[in-house]
């Protein structure tokens, strides 16, 4: 192997080692993409892991992607909800924001 090929080999090997070192272990060990993992993780979440939009605080709601001060206040003001899709049906959230959070929320029935 001539000097130029050796240098290219060392540079490529160094880049590979660096890339594997900075990548999260789940990406390095799993053949699936990160997006696929995120989808499968959210699909396996139990009802206990989901945020109840009927009882969540403003701060808890603001942790959801796309939900800031305004949407959190609107969610609280529109309570109670019989179903989580009422956030869109009642005009509380736009469809795009709802799509981002629908797998992370639930609307438990309010007990009287």
C-alpha positions as a printed NumPy array, in Angstrom:
array([[  0.   ,   0.   ,   0.   ],
       [  1.461,   3.347,  -0.973],
       [  1.59 ,   6.323,   1.38 ],
       [ -1.431,   8.1  ,  -0.084],
       [ -3.656,   5.02 ,   0.327],
       [ -2.426,   4.53 ,   3.906],
       [ -3.271,   8.126,   4.784],
       [ -6.765,   7.77 ,   3.296],
       [ -7.274,   4.534,   5.211],
       [ -6.213,   6.1  ,   8.529],
       [ -8.421,   9.152,   7.943],
       [-11.449,   6.993,   7.092],
       [-10.874,   4.707,  10.063],
       [-10.521,   7.713,  12.367],
       [-13.774,   9.206,  11.063],
       [-15.578,   5.918,  11.566],
       [-14.339,   5.559,  15.136],
       [-15.312,   9.151,  15.898],
       [-18.788,   8.721,  14.379],
       [-19.448,   5.577,  16.411],
       [-18.197,   7.263,  19.579],
       [-20.523,  10.247,  19.306],
       [-23.597,   8.376,  18.12 ],
       [-26.012,   7.206,  20.816],
       [-25.649,   3.528,  21.594],
       [-29.157,   2.767,  20.34 ],
       [-28.323,   4.067,  16.874],
       [-24.996,   2.275,  16.728],
       [-26.455,  -1.094,  17.716],
       [-29.816,  -0.967,  15.961],
       [-30.229,  -1.404,  12.219],
       [-33.439,   0.637,  12.201],
       [-33.517,   4.383,  11.837],
       [-34.029,   6.779,  14.739],
       [-37.43 ,   7.793,  13.372],
       [-38.558,   4.177,  13.325],
       [-37.433,   3.709,  16.891],
       [-39.278,   6.816,  18.035],
       [-42.463,   5.61 ,  16.358],
       [-42.234,   2.163,  17.898],
       [-41.48 ,   3.622,  21.321],
       [-44.499,   5.926,  21.215],
       [-46.707,   3.081,  19.995],
       [-45.779,   0.97 ,  23.003],
       [-46.426,   3.683,  25.582],
       [-49.081,   2.734,  28.086],
       [-52.009,   4.892,  29.137],
       [-50.198,   5.542,  32.442],
       [-47.324,   7.213,  30.556],
       [-49.616,   9.641,  28.727],
       [-50.415,  13.136,  29.926],
       [-54.086,  13.624,  30.853],
       [-55.246,  16.848,  29.214],
       [-58.082,  17.147,  31.763],
       [-55.764,  17.292,  34.783],
       [-52.335,  18.397,  33.516],
       [-50.875,  21.642,  34.78 ],
       [-49.879,  24.462,  32.456],
       [-46.196,  23.601,  32.94 ],
       [-46.817,  19.926,  32.115],
       [-48.666,  20.873,  28.933],
       [-45.888,  23.237,  27.809],
       [-43.454,  20.299,  27.731],
       [-45.386,  18.836,  24.788],
       [-43.924,  19.682,  21.349],
       [-45.606,  22.72 ,  19.806],
       [-47.493,  23.645,  22.987],
       [-46.454,  26.946,  24.514],
       [-48.103,  29.405,  26.887],
       [-51.032,  30.238,  24.601],
       [-51.991,  26.662,  23.677],
       [-51.526,  25.441,  27.266],
       [-53.931,  28.14 ,  28.532],
       [-56.425,  27.303,  25.761],
       [-56.311,  23.601,  26.641],
       [-56.977,  24.364,  30.306],
       [-59.785,  26.825,  29.475],
       [-61.536,  24.278,  27.233],
       [-61.771,  21.532,  29.863],
       [-63.242,  18.99 ,  30.328],
       [-62.627,  16.858,  27.24 ],
       [-64.361,  13.55 ,  26.53 ],
       [-61.75 ,  12.621,  23.914],
       [-58.344,  13.994,  23.01 ],
       [-59.386,  14.767,  19.423],
       [-61.687,  17.45 ,  20.82 ],
       [-58.594,  19.651,  20.988],
       [-58.906,  19.98 ,  17.204],
       [-62.707,  19.707,  16.976],
       [-63.181,  22.592,  19.439],
       [-60.491,  24.688,  17.716],
       [-58.138,  24.59 ,  20.717],
       [-55.156,  23.303,  18.69 ],
       [-54.362,  23.264,  14.979],
       [-54.208,  19.824,  13.356],
       [-50.404,  19.994,  12.947],
       [-49.76 ,  20.506,  16.655],
       [-52.275,  17.801,  17.547],
       [-50.499,  15.336,  15.234],
       [-47.239,  15.953,  17.115],
       [-48.732,  15.256,  20.547],
       [-51.608,  12.818,  20.012],
       [-49.52 ,   9.779,  21.022],
       [-48.41 ,  11.522,  24.227],
       [-51.801,  12.594,  25.595],
       [-55.045,  11.089,  26.833],
       [-58.369,  12.496,  28.009],
       [-59.646,  10.581,  31.011],
       [-63.316,  11.07 ,  31.728],
       [-63.918,  13.513,  34.538],
       [-65.658,  11.831,  37.466],
       [-68.565,  13.695,  39.013]])
